[in-house]
């Protein structure tokens, strides 16, 4: 499992820049991010090299922050690879709350972050389906 940091961000000019500046000023690297927004606010989801430190820094800078355990998988960066992983979860009736992906810096794999309703079962199922589930230190070192 990988620790994901979620930040509540008001929809106003410069607020996202404040988050990234606080992280950058403290040498915290963003590996992946996703933002879901409404008219008034957004939820910024981040995979970072130092999630525990980032959580403290962001709180100290006045942001509302939470952490969540998510699953990180590596799949070949080719057509149909994501479908195999998702089909394995679907066949076992494990729902996905949300997901986002990025391509690794030095690999031909796509890295996918998944939030599922039953993460322990999902990890076990993915591993038995020969889907590479990444350990937290693998993700944080990207």
C-alpha positions as CSV (number, residue, x, y, z in Angstrom):
1,X,0.0,0.0,0.0
2,X,1.1,3.5,-0.7
3,X,0.2,6.6,1.3
4,X,-1.6,9.3,-0.7
5,X,-2.0,12.8,0.6
6,X,-5.3,14.6,-0.2
7,X,-5.5,18.4,0.1
8,X,-8.7,20.4,0.3
9,X,-8.0,23.4,-2.0
10,X,-10.4,26.4,-2.4
11,X,-11.0,27.3,-6.1
12,X,-9.3,30.6,-6.0
13,X,-6.3,31.9,-8.0
14,X,-2.9,30.9,-6.6
15,X,-4.1,28.3,-4.1
16,X,-2.7,25.4,-6.1
17,X,0.6,27.3,-6.5
18,X,0.8,27.7,-2.8
19,X,0.5,23.9,-2.3
20,X,3.2,23.2,-4.8
21,X,5.5,25.9,-3.5
22,X,5.3,24.6,0.1
23,X,6.2,21.2,-1.2
24,X,9.0,22.4,-3.4
25,X,10.5,24.7,-0.7
26,X,10.8,21.5,1.4
27,X,12.4,19.3,-1.3
28,X,9.3,17.2,-1.6
29,X,8.8,15.7,-5.1
30,X,5.4,15.0,-6.7
31,X,5.4,11.7,-8.5
32,X,1.7,11.8,-9.4
33,X,-1.3,14.0,-8.9
34,X,-5.0,14.2,-9.6
35,X,-7.5,17.0,-8.9
36,X,-11.2,16.7,-8.7
37,X,-13.0,20.0,-8.5
38,X,-16.4,21.6,-7.9
39,X,-17.4,25.2,-8.3
40,X,-16.0,26.2,-4.8
41,X,-13.2,23.7,-4.0
42,X,-11.0,20.9,-5.2
43,X,-9.5,17.8,-3.8
44,X,-5.9,17.5,-4.8
45,X,-4.6,13.9,-4.5
46,X,-0.8,13.5,-4.4
47,X,1.8,10.7,-4.4
48,X,4.9,12.2,-3.0
49,X,8.4,11.0,-2.1
50,X,8.0,12.0,1.6
51,X,4.3,11.8,2.4
52,X,4.5,12.0,6.2
53,X,6.7,15.1,6.0
54,X,4.4,16.6,3.4
55,X,1.4,16.1,5.5
56,X,2.9,18.1,8.4
57,X,4.2,20.8,6.1
58,X,0.9,21.3,4.4
59,X,-1.0,21.4,7.7
60,X,1.6,23.9,9.1
61,X,0.8,26.1,6.0
62,X,-2.9,26.1,6.8
63,X,-4.2,23.4,4.4
64,X,-6.7,20.8,5.3
65,X,-4.9,17.5,4.7
66,X,-5.8,13.8,5.0
67,X,-4.0,10.6,4.1
68,X,-5.3,7.5,2.5
69,X,-3.8,4.1,1.7
70,X,-4.0,3.4,-2.1
71,X,-2.7,0.6,-4.3
72,X,0.0,1.3,-6.9
73,X,0.3,-1.2,-9.8
74,X,2.7,-1.3,-12.7
75,X,1.4,-2.5,-16.1
76,X,3.0,-2.6,-19.5
77,X,2.5,0.7,-21.3
78,X,0.6,-1.0,-24.1
79,X,-3.0,-1.3,-25.3
80,X,-5.1,-3.6,-23.2
81,X,-2.9,-3.8,-20.1
82,X,-5.1,-1.7,-17.9
83,X,-8.1,-3.8,-19.0
84,X,-6.5,-7.0,-17.6
85,X,-6.1,-5.5,-14.2
86,X,-9.5,-3.9,-14.1
87,X,-11.2,-7.1,-15.3
88,X,-9.5,-9.1,-12.5
89,X,-11.0,-6.7,-9.9
90,X,-14.4,-6.7,-11.7
91,X,-14.5,-10.5,-11.8
92,X,-14.2,-10.5,-8.0
93,X,-16.7,-7.7,-7.5
94,X,-14.1,-5.3,-6.1
95,X,-15.2,-1.8,-6.9
96,X,-12.9,1.1,-7.7
97,X,-13.6,4.4,-6.0
98,X,-11.1,6.3,-8.2
99,X,-7.9,5.9,-10.1
100,X,-5.3,7.9,-12.0
101,X,-2.1,6.9,-13.9
102,X,1.3,8.2,-15.0
103,X,4.2,6.8,-17.0
104,X,7.4,6.0,-15.1
105,X,10.5,8.1,-15.8
106,X,12.8,5.2,-16.7
107,X,10.5,2.3,-17.6
108,X,8.1,1.2,-20.3
109,X,5.4,0.7,-17.7
110,X,2.4,2.8,-16.8
111,X,1.9,3.2,-13.1
112,X,-1.7,3.2,-11.9
113,X,-3.0,4.4,-8.5
114,X,-6.2,2.7,-7.4
115,X,-8.5,3.4,-4.4
116,X,-10.7,0.3,-3.9
117,X,-13.4,-0.6,-1.5
118,X,-11.5,-3.5,-0.2
119,X,-7.8,-2.8,-0.6
120,X,-6.3,-5.9,1.1
121,X,-8.4,-8.2,-1.1
122,X,-7.6,-6.2,-4.2
123,X,-3.9,-6.4,-3.6
124,X,-4.1,-10.2,-3.1
125,X,-6.2,-10.6,-6.2
126,X,-4.0,-8.4,-8.4
127,X,-0.9,-10.3,-7.3
128,X,-2.6,-13.7,-8.0
129,X,-3.5,-12.3,-11.4
130,X,0.2,-11.6,-12.1
131,X,-0.3,-7.8,-11.9
132,X,2.8,-6.2,-10.3
133,X,1.7,-4.4,-7.1
134,X,4.3,-1.8,-6.1
135,X,5.6,-1.4,-2.6
136,X,5.5,2.0,-1.0
137,X,9.3,2.5,-1.2
138,X,9.3,1.7,-4.9
139,X,6.7,4.5,-5.5
140,X,8.3,7.0,-3.2
141,X,11.6,6.7,-5.0
142,X,10.2,7.5,-8.5
